[in-house]
């Protein structure tokens, strides 16, 4: 069995971009922020970072809906790539870590198991069919 996941390094690195709070409280509360690169976030904030539940939309078409901690995906959430692939499950410090499910849209294949630092460590269910080669 071969597995492949295309992952972006540094999926959420929003502190280095300039943006504008267009609605609500984007420091400590609930608000919507748009960055000059086209990314946007709507959700809970703490200390000027996404913290709690929210939705992040990248200009490239990717999106994440779930929990953040200190500006990083942490807790439970779903990341969807613009090509239709997605991962839903547990995150820690912006990486797939914990139990989760990965779906390849082109192959209509899914894989469930435990993840650590964006890599599958224990397959809990057999893939729904042959999945792409792991990169």
KAJOHU-V395812 format. One record per residue. N is the residue number from 0. PHI is phi in radians with two decimals (NA if undefined). Layout:
# KAJOHU-V395812
n & phi
N & PHI
N & PHI
This chain:
# KAJOHU-V395812
n & phi
0 & NA
1 & -2.05
2 & -2.23
3 & -2.52
4 & -2.38
5 & -1.65
6 & -2.06
7 & -1.62
8 & -1.37
9 & 1.12
10 & -0.92
11 & -2.30
12 & -2.31
13 & -1.54
14 & -1.22
15 & -1.58
16 & -1.81
17 & -1.63
18 & -2.57
19 & -2.34
20 & -1.33
21 & -1.73
22 & -2.80
23 & 1.39
24 & -2.02
25 & -1.66
26 & -1.99
27 & -2.48
28 & 2.80
29 & -2.10
30 & -2.83
31 & -2.09
32 & -2.18
33 & -1.98
34 & -1.65
35 & -1.17
36 & -1.48
37 & 1.78
38 & -1.29
39 & -2.58
40 & -2.45
41 & -2.26
42 & 2.82
43 & -1.44
44 & -2.22
45 & -2.59
46 & 1.09
47 & 1.44
48 & -2.13
49 & -0.97
50 & -2.71
51 & 1.94
52 & -1.44
53 & -2.97
54 & -2.27
55 & -1.98
56 & -2.13
57 & -1.54
58 & -1.05
59 & -1.35
60 & 1.85
61 & -1.32
62 & -2.64
63 & -2.36
64 & -2.21
65 & 2.88
66 & -1.76
67 & -2.13
68 & -2.46
69 & 0.92
70 & 1.44
71 & -2.13
72 & -1.13
73 & -2.63
74 & 1.78
75 & -1.84
76 & -3.00
77 & -2.15
78 & -1.83
79 & -2.11
80 & -1.44
81 & -1.10
82 & -1.39
83 & 1.77
84 & -1.14
85 & -2.64
86 & -2.26
87 & -2.24
88 & 2.75
89 & -1.56
90 & -2.25
91 & -2.57
92 & 0.91
93 & 1.42
94 & -2.18
95 & -1.15
96 & -2.58
97 & 2.04
98 & -1.36
99 & -2.90
100 & -2.24
101 & -1.99
102 & -2.19
103 & -1.73
104 & -1.22
105 & -1.07
106 & -1.66
107 & 0.90
108 & -2.00
109 & -2.21
110 & -2.48
111 & -2.04
112 & 2.97
113 & -1.76
114 & -2.15
115 & -2.51
116 & 0.88
117 & 1.25
118 & -2.18
119 & -1.27
120 & -1.98
121 & -2.65
122 & -1.45
123 & -1.59
124 & -2.29
125 & -1.18
126 & -0.97
127 & -1.12
128 & -2.95
129 & -0.98
130 & -1.89
131 & -1.06
132 & -1.16
133 & -1.28
134 & -1.82
